[in-house]
Every structure is written in structure tokens, then in C-alpha cells.
Amino acid sequence: MRKIIVTSGWRYTEIDLLACAIAYAELLNSENKNATVVLPGEFNKSITKDIQKWSLKLKKNTDNSNVKFVIVDVSNPKYFAKFVEENKIIEIYDHHTGFEQYWKDKLGKNSKIEMIGACATLIWEEFEKRNKSKISKTSANLLYTAIISNTLNLNAQITNKRDINAFNKIKKLTSLPNNWTEKYFIDQDKSVYKNPIKETKNDTHTEKVPQIRGDIIIGQLELWNSKDFIKKHTPKIERALKSFGKPVWFMTSPSISEGINYIFTKNEEIKKLLSKTIRAKFKGNLGTTDKLWLRKEILKKLNETE
């Protein structure tokens, strides 16, 4: 039987792609398909120590003999795991925009790229359609946590009714404590405090926006309390972002407990741009917003603004 490798990006592994890969491989195997999860990227802070103790069935590498690939939580080919052969991709699930038409032309209905809060929502919908919601506790716990993380506990603007519907249905199938959401984000805070530079690097993207010439480096850390972290570790955040070798950078950090973002940058052009587009208010190099913003929401707003 031909093997199906469920995989994603190469730089790091975060909770949404981990949840999607493990849950979707489970679904494929329930359909008598030979699916294996292979994720080469190092776990970032969104996969807490508690989650790492769960039954996570995955490998770091694979050979490409007699395999097909399913890609989750990424659709830009330059970020695919290095072992992926594009002509062997049979399905793709993602919630990041930009490559919808490219994959629709290649895969037709097997390309499911939609701008919603969490890719985990797309995978849950496949369970509902194909398996009558039969799912293991581990996969349910992972998908539920991924939706919490990617929608900032359903408070991000990108949160879709489908995310909320998936969240409510999966919650009944989980085996998590009642205080899981708060504990999950606080555990991430602890992890970030232990190694600020590493964790900042592990959730930093190189992007382009029309108002800035060249690449822009954008770090993101979703924390329960962002204010204290940024004020304490400003030099380390700067060092981490500068390590990407680009002059234009900023850190955005949603503070879940406060319902706002803190933004750190020394670039005056970025300050003006974010003040205009998302109404950030800066005092020196630290800005705040009046609501929660995910990085992809900020990017969308920047790309819509001349």
C-alpha cells in the first residue's frame, strides 16, 4: 500500500500544524489508508510540556519511495518540509491566503485553503463529513487547543463562526481540565521567559508589505501577560529580530488576559504605518492596540492599505 506522509513546514512546528497533522493522519488511517506524520521542525512554545507528554505519533524524517504527501497549515511551497516533492502532493489544507489559485489549479477540490481562524477547524470539518466525529482524545485535545491558540481564545478578529462551532463540538470530546485555556497560555509564558531569544526566533516570519521596500521581519508571541515580558526582555527581543539580517522589524505580542497587543519596534516608518492601519498608540518604542490582533490580521490590513 502506498504511504501517505502528512506534513507541513520546515522551520518550526507549532500547535495548529501539529494538531492538523496528527488528527488528519488518524482520519486517513481510519479509512484504511497508510498515513504517517512527519514534522521536521523543532517544537515552538505553543507546544507546551503538558502537550509533549500526550501520545504524539510523529517522525522527524522520511524517505520518498512510493509516497504521496498531504500538506497542512501552509500553502507557500518555499516553506514546505525539504523532503516534499510538489508533484506528489495529493491534498492541502491551509488558512493562510496567497496561494489559493495556484493550488486550485493543481489539485482542484483537494485544495482547501480558506481564511478562517484555525486550520484545525478545517480538519475537524473533515471528521464531521467523513467519520461522524469519531476521534481520539489526543486528537480532540490537540484540535481544541489549536483553535484556542490560533483564535486567541476566540477573541481574534479572524475568528469565524465555523471556528466557534468546531470549538464547541470538540470541547465535548476532550479530556482537558476546566482551566485549560488559562493554564495553556501561562505555561507558554513560562517557556518564553526561560529562553526569550530562541522562542522569539521560533515564531518570526519574513514578509513583504506594499508600504515597505524589501523584506520586513515580524515576530509574534501570544502570551497571557505580554506587557511584563516585553518590558523585561526588550534587548533580547531586539537581538532575536535583528538576527534575521533585515533592517525593518517589529514584534507583536497579543496579551490574552488584557485583550490588547503590545508592539515593539524602533523603526519610525513602522510606527507611523501601524498607527495608521491598526490604530496602535506608541510611547517611545512600545505601542499598544485597543484590541487583539494576530500577525496575519495585521498583514492583511497592511496589504489592503495604500
N, C-alpha and C positions, 0 to 999 in steps of 0.2 A: 504494500500500500504506500502511495506517495505521501511523504511527510509534509505537513503544513507548519511553517515557522511563523508564530505570531510575535511581532517585534515592533520597534519604534525608532527613536533617535539614538545617536551615539554619545552625545556629550554627557548626559546625566539621566538618571531615572527618577521621576517624581511620582507622586501618588496617583494622579489621573492615568498616566500611561501604564503604571504597574497594575492598577485595578482593571483597566480595559484589557490588557494583555492576558492576565490570569483568568478573568471571568470569560473572555471570549474563547480562549483555548478550552476552558471547561465546557462551554456550549458546543463547540465543534466536536469534542470528544464524546459528548452525549449523543451526537448524531453519527457516531461510529466513524469519525474522521481522525486521523492520526496527527494531533496538534501538539506542539511543544512551544513553550515560551522561552525566547532567547532575548535577553536585555543586557547589552554590554556596558551601559552607562552606570557609573557609581551612584548609589542612592544619595539623594539630597535630603535636606532636613524635613521635608514633607512626609518622609517615610520614617516615622519615629521608632524608638527602640521597642515600644509595645508592638507596633505593626511588624517589625522584623522578626518577632517571636511567633507570628502566625505561620500557618502552613503555606509557605510561598514556594510554589513549584516552578522554578525557572533555572535557566542556564545562562552563562556569560558568552558562549561562542558556539558555533556550529560549522559543519561542512555543508557545501551547497549541492551535494549529489542527490538528485531525484527529489528536490524540494520545490514548494511554492511558498509565497510569502503573503501574509496579511499584515498590513501596517495600521497601527492605531496611534491616535493623538499627535500626528504630524503628517503633513502632506507636501512640504517642501523637500524635494529629493536631496538637496545638499546636506540635510540634517539626518537622513536615514542612516541606520547602522551600516557600517562599512561593508559588511558581507552581503547586503541586499543587492540582488540583480533586478533591475527595474522591469525587465521583460518577463520575470517570474512572479510578479505581484498579481494576485487574483482579487483582492479586496482592500479597501482602505476606508478607515473611519477617522474623522477628524472634526474639530470645532474651531479651527483656525482658517481664516479666509485667505484667498490669494491664488490658490491652485485648483479651484473648483472645476473650471472648464477644461484644464489640462487633463485631469483625471477622469472627468466625464467622457471626454473623447477617447480615452484609453480603455476605461473599464465599464462605461455605461452605468447601469443600475447598481453595479458593485462598488461604485464610488459614493460614499455617504459623507459628504462634507457640509456641515451646517453650523451656522453661527449661533450656538447656544452656550449655556454656562459651562457644562462639563461634557467631555467626550464619554464619560461614564454613563450619561443619560442615553446616548445612542446605543451603547452595548446593552443596557437594561431593556430598551425597547426591542432589541433582537430576542432577548429571553422571552419577553411577553409574546412576541409574534410566533416564535418557533418552539418554545419549550414550556409554555404555560407557567412561566415564572418559577420553575424548579431550579433551585440554585443552592450551592453550598453556603454554609455560614461564613466561611472565609471570603468567598467572592462577594456575598452580600455586604459584609463588613467593609470590604475594600471599595466597592462601588459607592456605598453610602458615604464613606469618609472622603472619597474623591469629589463627590458633589458638594459636601461641606467646604472642602478646601478651595475648589475652583469657583464657587459662587460666593465666597466669603460668608459662609453660613446663610446662604440665600439672600444676602444683602447687596451683592454686586448688581450693577445696573444691567448687566448682560443676562442675569438670571431669567430663564424662560419658564412659562407655565409647565412645559414638559419636564424641566429640571425639578420643579416643585412636586409634580405628580410622581416622578420617579423616586424622589426623596421620601415621600410619604409611604409609597408602596414598599420600597426596600427596607425602610425602618422596621417594619413588622417582621422582617425575616432575619434581622441582625441579632447578634448576641453581645451587644455593647452596653456598658454602664450608662445610667441616665445622664451623667455629667460628661459624657464622652467629648462633646464639642469643645467645651472649655479646657478639658484635660489635654485634648489633642493639640490645641493651639499653644497652650502653656508649655507642653513638652517640646514644641518646636522652638519656643523662646529659649528654653534651657540649652537646646542643642546649638543654637546660633551663638549664644553667649560663650560657649566653650571654644568655638573656632570661627570668629566673625569673618575673617578673610576667606577661608575656604567656603563657607556657606554663602557668602555674597557672590563669589565666583560661580558657584554651582547653580545659581538662578539668575544669570545675567545673559542678556541677548544682544547681539549686534543687529541693528535695524537701520532702515532708511526712512526719512520723512521728507516731504517736499520743501519744507522751510529751511532745512539744514543741508549744506553741501558736504558730501561724504557720509561716512558711517556715523551712527550715534550709538553709544553704549548705554543700555538701560538695565539696571539691576532692580530686582524685586524681592522683598521679603515680607510675607504675610505673617504678622505676629499678633499675639493677644495685646501686647503693650509695645508699640513701636517707638514711642517718644523717648523712653528711658534708654532703649538700645542705641538709637541714633545719636543721642547726645553723649553717651558714654564712649561710643566706638567710631566717631566721625573720622579720625585719621585712618583707621583700618579699612573703613568702607571706601574712602578715597583711594587708598593704596590698591585695594582689590579692583576697583573700576579702572584705574589708570593702567593696571597690568595688561589690559587688552590693547594698549598701544594707540588709542584714539583720543583726540583732544576734547571731544564733546561727550559728556556723560552725565547721567543723573541716577539717583536711587529713589525709587518709590516704595513706600512701605505702608500697606494698609494696617491700621491699628484696630483690630476687630472689636475690642472692648469699648473703644471710643466712637467707632463709626466714621472715622476720617482717615486720610492718608497724611503721612509726613514725607516730604520730598527734600532731598539734599542734593545740591549742585553748586558749583562755583561759577558756572557759565551764565553770563548776563543775558545772552540771547535765549537760552533755555528758560530762564526765569520769566522773561517777557512773554515767551511763547506759551508757557504753561499758565501764566496769569491770564492770558487772553482766552485760551482754549478750554481750560477746566476750572478757571477762577481760583487758582492757587494764590495764596497770600504769603509773600516772603518777608521774613525779618532776617536780614543778612543772607546766609546761605541755606537757611532752613525754611521750607514752605509748608503750609497746611492747606487741605481742601475742606469743603463743607460736607462731603460725603465720601463713601468708599469708591475707589477706582482700582480696577485691575490694570495691569500693564497693557493688555491687548485692547482694553477700552480706551486708554489714553492714546495708544497708537491709532486706533480707528478715528478718534476725534482729530488728531493731528493730520491724518490723511484726508479728512473731509474739509479742513480749513486751509484757505489760501494764505 
